Amino acid sequence: MSASNRLFRRLDEEDFPIARELFASVFTGPPWNGDWSDPAQLNAYIQDLTRQSNSLAFGLFQGSVLVGLSMGRVKHWYTGTEYSTPAVRARAWAASSWEKWRGPAGSWMTHIFLLTDKDVPAYGFYRKQGFYELKENVAFAKKI
């Protein structure tokens, strides 16, 4: 992919329909195999990630085609401001772009926080990009 043909930018409201399409196409296939066939549920999830006061969504475009996507939220914590994202579809060049992005207030982001499973390709991808596992944190879930 030619660097001159790439654009990494914050997504706007008009980008969300193509973001939904890319999200569904990625996360309904292997290795995630999620069932995002309910358009209302998919729309609600995308809105949760994009329409909150602390939402932050990025897109990587090759020409006019969205090829990379990151949707999450900004979280202010005592260790600094972090970008927490459960929804990412990207490659190495997109991951490095996140680190170069600076918000309107300058260099305000100190961390990127990602969630993934250990048995999916994303785990190895993030490790190769310099992300590390947080040993002192744990995630809990309970199906009710």
Disulfide bonds with the S-S distance in Angstrom:
none
